[in-house]
Amino acid sequence: MDASRRRRIVAAGTIGNILEWYDFSIYGFFAVQIGATFFPSEDPISQALSVFSVFAVGYLARPLGAIIIGHIGDRHGRPLALTVSIAGMIVPTIGMGLLPGYASIGIAAPILLTVLRLIQGLAVGGESAIANVFMIEHAPTGRRALAGAICGAGYAVGIQLASMAALACASLMSPAELQAWGWRIPFWLSLIIALSGFYIRYALKDLPPPANQHPSPLAEVLRHHPGLVLRIAGLSLFAAVGFQAAFIYIAEWLQRVGGVSPADTFKVTSLSMLAVTPVSLFFGWLADHTGRRTLLMASAAVGVLGAVPFYMLMQHNTAAGILLGQAGFVLALGLQFGVQGALMVESTPEPIRCTALAIGNNIAWSIVGGLTPLAATWLSWRTGNDLAPAWLVVAAAAITLVALYVTKDTFKKV
C-alpha cells in the first residue's frame, strides 16, 4: 500500500471519531444553556436531569445502529460502513443547532430534540468500533496499537475542538448572548468536519471487503460468542464511564458544585483534551513493544484508587486542585484510549469483528456510559454527596480490571 493511500486510511479512520465526539461533547458542554432553551424554567437540577435524559436517549439508540453498521462492515466492507455512519451524523447535528426553543414552540422543542438525538445515536452506533477495526487491520506489523491510538486520539481531538469552540463562544459573548444564540454556533461548525469526512471515506470505496465473511455476523455473535461481547463491554467500561464522568459531565459539575464560570470550565476541558492526545499516542507506541494487558490493568487500578481523590481535588474550586484532578484522569483514560483498541481487535475473530466489537462497545459506551451523566446528577441530588459521581468511575474501573484479568494478550502471535 502506497503512502498516499495509507494517509487516506488514517484520515478516514480518525475523522469520524473527531466528529462523533465533537458533537456529543458540545451537547454536554452546553448542558446548562440547552436545558434553559428546550425545557421549562424550573430549578437547575430539574433542567440538568432533563438535558442528560435526552443525552442518554442518543446513547440508547446506538446499540441498534451498532447492529446495522456492524453488519455492513462485516459483510460489505469497512469503508462503506464508515461512509454510511458519517452521512447519518450530518442532519441531526445541524438540526440541533437550528431547532427553536421551548419559548417558541413549546413541548415540541424537547420532543424534536429527542428525535434528533435518536437519529444521531443510530448513525454513530458503530462508528468508533469499526473505525478502530479499519485502522488496526490496515496498520503495518508492529504498529497496530499505535494505529489504534491514532484512531482513539480522535476522541480527544473532537472533544478538544468542541471545548475550544465552547471556550471561544463563552469568552467572546456575554452570558445572555451565549444563552440566547451563541451556544448554537459550535453545532453549525460541525458541518465542515462532516463534509470533509464524507469525502475522504467515499474515496476509499474501492477497498475490497473482508476475505473471510460469515453469512450472518449478528446470528453468529449471538449464538456462539455472547461471552466475547460481554468481555468487550467489560474492557470498555472504565473508558466509557470515566470519559463521561471526567471530561463531559465535569463541565456541568464544575459550574454547579464549584461555582466555576463557563469560560474557566472550558479552559479546563480544553487543557485536558490537549494532554490526552500525546498520552494516548505514547502508550500506543509503548504497547507495541511491551504488550497491552499490563498497561491497561495499571490504568484501571489508577481508576479504582484515584477517582475519589481526583474529584476531591476538583471540588473546592482551586486552579491547582482542578488541574491535578484532571491530570489524574488524563493519565488513566489516555492510556485506555491508546491501548485498549488493539487488545480488543486482536482478540476478536475477523469474520464477526465489526459486529462483536460494535455491540460490546455500545453496551459500555451507550447503555452505561450514556446514562452516566444522568446517573451522576441523580446520585448527587439523592445522596447530597457531590463526590457520588466518582464512585461510578471506581465501580467501572473495577469491572474493567476483572475483564482484563480473563483476557489473553496475543500481540506477539497475530
C-alpha positions in Angstrom: 0.0 0.0 0.0 1.4 3.4 -1.0 1.9 6.2 1.4 -0.9 8.3 -0.1 -3.5 5.5 0.4 -2.3 4.9 4.0 -2.7 8.6 4.8 -6.3 8.4 3.5 -6.9 5.4 5.7 -5.6 7.2 8.8 -7.8 10.3 7.9 -10.8 8.1 7.2 -10.5 6.2 10.5 -10.0 9.3 12.7 -12.3 12.0 11.3 -15.5 10.2 12.2 -14.3 9.8 15.8 -13.5 13.5 15.8 -16.9 14.4 14.5 -18.7 12.0 16.8 -17.1 13.3 20.0 -17.2 16.9 18.9 -21.0 16.6 18.5 -21.6 14.7 21.7 -19.2 16.9 23.7 -20.8 20.1 22.5 -24.1 18.9 23.8 -22.5 18.1 27.2 -20.6 21.3 27.5 -23.6 23.4 26.8 -26.0 21.4 29.0 -26.8 24.4 31.1 -27.7 26.5 28.1 -29.6 23.7 26.3 -31.6 23.0 29.4 -32.7 26.6 29.6 -33.5 26.7 25.9 -35.5 23.5 25.4 -37.1 22.8 28.8 -39.5 24.7 31.1 -37.9 27.1 33.6 -37.7 25.2 36.9 -34.8 24.6 39.2 -31.3 23.9 37.8 -31.3 20.3 38.9 -34.6 19.5 37.1 -33.3 21.1 33.9 -30.0 19.2 34.2 -31.9 15.9 34.6 -34.0 16.7 31.6 -30.9 17.6 29.4 -29.0 14.5 30.4 -32.1 12.3 29.9 -32.1 13.4 26.2 -28.4 12.9 26.2 -28.9 9.3 27.3 -31.6 8.7 24.7 -29.0 9.3 22.0 -26.7 6.7 23.5 -29.5 4.2 24.0 -30.2 4.3 20.2 -26.6 3.4 19.4 -26.8 -0.4 20.0 -29.4 -0.7 17.1 -27.1 1.4 15.0 -24.2 -0.8 16.0 -26.0 -3.9 14.8 -26.9 -2.3 11.4 -23.5 -0.7 10.7 -21.5 -3.6 12.2 -23.3 -5.9 9.7 -22.4 -3.6 6.8 -18.8 -3.6 7.9 -18.5 -7.4 8.2 -20.5 -8.2 5.0 -19.8 -5.3 2.7 -16.5 -3.8 3.9 -15.4 -1.3 6.5 -15.2 1.8 4.2 -18.9 1.5 3.2 -19.9 1.2 6.9 -17.9 4.2 7.8 -19.4 6.3 4.9 -22.9 5.4 6.0 -22.1 6.3 9.6 -20.8 9.8 8.9 -23.5 10.6 6.3 -26.1 9.9 9.1 -24.4 12.3 11.5 -24.8 15.4 9.4 -28.5 16.2 9.5 -29.2 15.8 13.3 -26.2 17.8 14.3 -27.2 20.8 12.1 -30.8 20.3 13.2 -29.9 20.7 16.9 -28.2 24.0 16.1 -31.3 25.3 14.3 -34.1 23.9 16.4 -36.4 26.6 18.1 -36.6 26.6 21.8 -39.4 25.9 24.3 -40.4 29.5 24.4 -41.1 29.4 20.7 -42.7 26.0 20.0 -43.5 24.7 23.5 -43.4 21.0 24.1 -42.4 20.3 20.5 -38.9 21.6 21.3 -37.8 18.8 23.7 -39.6 16.2 21.6 -37.8 17.2 18.4 -34.5 17.5 20.3 -35.1 13.9 21.4 -35.8 12.7 17.9 -32.6 14.3 16.6 -30.6 12.7 19.3 -32.1 9.3 18.4 -31.1 9.7 14.7 -27.6 10.8 15.7 -27.3 7.8 18.0 -28.3 5.4 15.2 -25.7 7.0 12.9 -22.8 6.8 15.2 -23.7 3.4 16.7 -20.8 1.5 15.1 -18.5 4.4 14.3 -15.8 4.1 17.0 -15.5 0.3 16.9 -15.5 0.0 13.1 -13.1 2.9 12.6 -10.8 1.2 15.1 -11.0 -2.1 13.3 -10.4 -0.4 10.0 -7.2 1.4 11.2 -5.7 -1.6 13.0 -6.4 -4.1 10.2 -4.5 -1.8 7.8 -1.6 -1.0 10.1 1.9 -2.3 9.5 3.1 -5.2 11.6 4.3 -4.0 15.0 2.2 -0.7 14.7 -1.3 -1.9 15.5 -1.6 -0.4 18.9 -0.2 2.9 17.7 -2.7 2.8 14.8 -5.5 2.2 17.4 -4.1 5.1 19.5 -4.2 7.4 16.5 -7.8 6.4 16.0 -8.5 6.8 19.7 -6.9 10.2 19.7 -9.8 11.2 17.5 -11.9 11.2 20.8 -9.5 13.7 22.3 -9.2 15.9 19.2 -13.0 16.0 18.9 -13.5 17.0 22.5 -10.7 19.4 22.3 -12.2 21.1 19.2 -15.6 21.2 21.0 -14.0 22.6 24.1 -12.1 25.3 22.2 -15.3 26.3 20.3 -17.2 26.5 23.6 -14.4 28.5 25.2 -14.3 30.9 22.3 -18.1 31.4 22.5 -18.0 31.8 26.3 -15.1 34.2 26.2 -16.3 36.4 23.3 -20.0 36.6 24.3 -21.9 37.8 27.4 -23.8 35.1 29.3 -27.0 36.4 27.9 -25.8 36.2 24.3 -24.4 32.7 25.0 -27.7 31.6 26.3 -29.8 33.3 23.6 -27.9 32.0 20.5 -24.2 31.7 21.0 -24.3 28.0 22.1 -25.7 27.1 18.6 -22.6 28.2 16.7 -20.4 25.2 17.5 -23.2 22.9 16.2 -23.2 24.7 12.9 -19.4 24.5 12.6 -19.5 20.7 12.7 -20.8 20.6 9.1 -17.2 21.4 8.0 -15.9 18.2 9.7 -18.8 16.1 8.5 -18.5 17.0 4.8 -14.7 16.5 4.8 -15.1 13.1 6.4 -17.7 12.0 3.9 -15.5 12.9 1.0 -12.4 11.1 2.4 -14.4 8.0 3.2 -16.2 7.8 0.0 -12.9 8.0 -1.9 -11.9 4.6 -0.3 -15.0 2.8 -1.5 -12.8 0.7 -3.8 -11.1 -1.1 -1.0 -12.0 -4.9 -1.1 -14.4 -6.3 1.5 -13.0 -8.7 4.1 -11.8 -12.0 2.7 -13.4 -14.1 5.4 -17.1 -13.5 5.8 -19.9 -15.0 7.7 -23.4 -15.1 6.1 -25.0 -13.6 9.3 -22.4 -12.0 11.6 -25.1 -11.0 14.1 -26.5 -14.5 14.4 -23.0 -15.9 14.8 -22.2 -13.5 17.6 -25.5 -14.1 19.5 -25.3 -17.9 19.2 -21.7 -18.6 19.8 -19.9 -15.5 21.2 -22.1 -13.9 23.9 -19.2 -14.2 26.4 -16.9 -12.4 24.0 -19.4 -9.5 23.7 -19.7 -9.2 27.5 -15.9 -9.3 27.8 -15.5 -6.5 25.3 -18.1 -4.5 27.2 -16.2 -5.0 30.4 -12.9 -3.9 28.8 -14.6 -0.7 27.6 -16.5 0.1 30.7 -13.8 2.2 32.6 -13.1 4.3 29.5 -16.8 4.8 28.8 -17.9 5.8 32.3 -14.6 7.6 33.1 -14.8 9.6 29.9 -18.4 10.8 30.6 -17.8 11.5 34.2 -14.4 13.2 34.0 -14.5 15.0 30.7 -18.2 15.6 29.7 -20.3 15.7 32.9 -17.5 17.5 34.7 -18.3 20.7 32.8 -21.8 20.9 34.4 -20.4 19.6 37.7 -17.7 22.3 38.0 -20.2 25.1 37.3 -22.9 23.7 39.7 -20.7 22.4 42.5 -17.6 24.6 42.3 -19.2 27.7 41.0 -16.6 27.8 38.2 -17.5 30.1 35.3 -18.3 28.7 31.9 -15.2 30.2 30.3 -12.9 28.7 33.1 -14.7 25.4 32.8 -14.0 25.2 29.1 -10.3 26.1 29.7 -10.0 23.1 32.0 -11.6 20.7 29.5 -9.5 22.1 26.6 -6.3 21.6 28.5 -7.3 18.1 29.5 -8.1 17.1 25.9 -4.9 18.7 24.7 -3.0 16.4 27.1 -4.9 13.2 26.3 -3.7 13.0 22.7 0.1 12.7 23.4 -0.6 10.4 26.4 -2.7 8.1 24.1 -0.1 8.1 21.4 2.8 7.5 23.8 1.1 4.5 25.4 0.0 3.1 22.0 3.6 3.2 20.9 4.8 1.6 24.2 2.1 -1.2 23.9 3.6 -2.3 20.6 6.8 -3.0 22.4 5.7 -4.3 25.8 2.1 -5.6 25.3 -1.3 -4.4 26.0 -2.8 -6.1 29.1 -0.3 -5.0 31.8 -0.6 -1.3 30.8 -4.4 -1.4 30.8 -4.5 -3.1 34.2 -2.3 -0.4 35.7 -4.6 2.2 34.2 -7.7 0.6 35.6 -6.1 0.3 39.0 -5.5 4.1 39.0 -9.2 4.5 38.3 -10.2 2.3 41.3 -7.8 4.0 43.7 -7.7 7.5 42.3 -11.2 8.5 41.1 -12.5 9.7 44.5 -9.3 11.7 45.4 -9.3 13.3 41.9 -12.8 14.5 42.4 -11.9 15.8 45.9 -9.1 17.8 44.3 -11.6 19.4 41.9 -14.3 20.0 44.5 -13.0 23.2 46.1 -12.6 25.4 43.1 -8.8 26.0 43.2 -7.0 26.1 39.9 -4.2 23.7 41.1 -6.7 21.2 42.5 -8.9 21.2 39.4 -5.8 20.7 37.1 -4.3 18.0 39.3 -7.6 16.1 39.4 -8.0 16.3 35.7 -4.3 15.3 35.2 -5.0 12.0 37.0 -7.9 11.2 34.7 -5.9 12.2 31.7 -3.2 9.7 32.5 -5.6 6.8 33.3 -8.0 7.4 30.5 -5.4 8.5 27.9 -3.8 5.1 28.4 -7.1 3.3 27.9 -7.8 5.2 24.7 -4.3 4.5 23.4 -4.1 0.7 24.1 -7.5 -1.0 24.5 -8.5 -0.9 20.8 -5.6 -3.1 19.8 -6.3 -5.6 22.5 -10.0 -5.9 21.6 -9.4 -6.2 17.8 -6.6 -8.8 18.2 -8.8 -11.0 20.5 -11.9 -11.0 18.2 -12.3 -13.3 15.1 -12.2 -11.3 11.8 -15.5 -12.6 10.3 -17.5 -11.1 13.2 -15.1 -8.4 14.3 -17.1 -5.3 13.4 -20.4 -6.7 14.8 -19.0 -8.1 18.0 -16.9 -5.0 18.8 -19.7 -2.6 17.9 -22.2 -4.4 20.1 -19.8 -4.9 23.0 -18.5 -1.3 22.9 -22.1 0.0 22.8 -23.2 -1.9 25.8 -20.4 0.0 27.7 -20.5 3.4 25.9 -24.2 3.7 25.1 -26.1 1.9 27.8 -23.8 2.5 30.7 -21.7 5.4 29.6 -24.6 7.3 28.1 -26.5 7.0 31.4 -23.5 8.2 33.4 -24.3 12.0 33.4 -27.9 11.3 34.3 -27.0 8.8 37.0 -24.3 11.1 38.4 -26.7 14.1 38.5 -29.4 11.9 40.2 -26.9 10.4 42.7 -25.6 13.8 43.7 -29.1 15.1 44.3 -30.4 11.9 46.0 -27.4 11.5 48.4 -26.4 15.1 48.8 -22.9 14.0 48.1 -21.0 15.8 45.4 -18.5 13.0 45.2 -21.1 10.4 44.2 -20.1 10.5 40.5 -16.5 9.4 41.5 -17.9 6.1 42.8 -19.4 5.3 39.4 -15.9 5.6 38.0 -14.5 3.3 40.7 -17.1 0.6 40.0 -16.5 0.8 36.2 -12.7 0.6 36.7 -13.1 -2.5 38.9 -15.2 -4.3 36.3 -12.6 -3.5 33.6 -9.9 -5.0 35.9 -11.8 -8.2 36.0 -12.3 -8.3 32.3 -8.6 -7.7 31.7 -7.7 -10.5 34.1 -9.6 -13.0 31.9 -8.3 -11.6 28.6 -5.2 -13.0 26.9 -2.7 -10.7 25.4 -1.9 -12.1 22.0 0.0 -9.2 20.4 3.1 -11.3 19.7 1.1 -14.0 18.0 -1.1 -12.1 15.5 
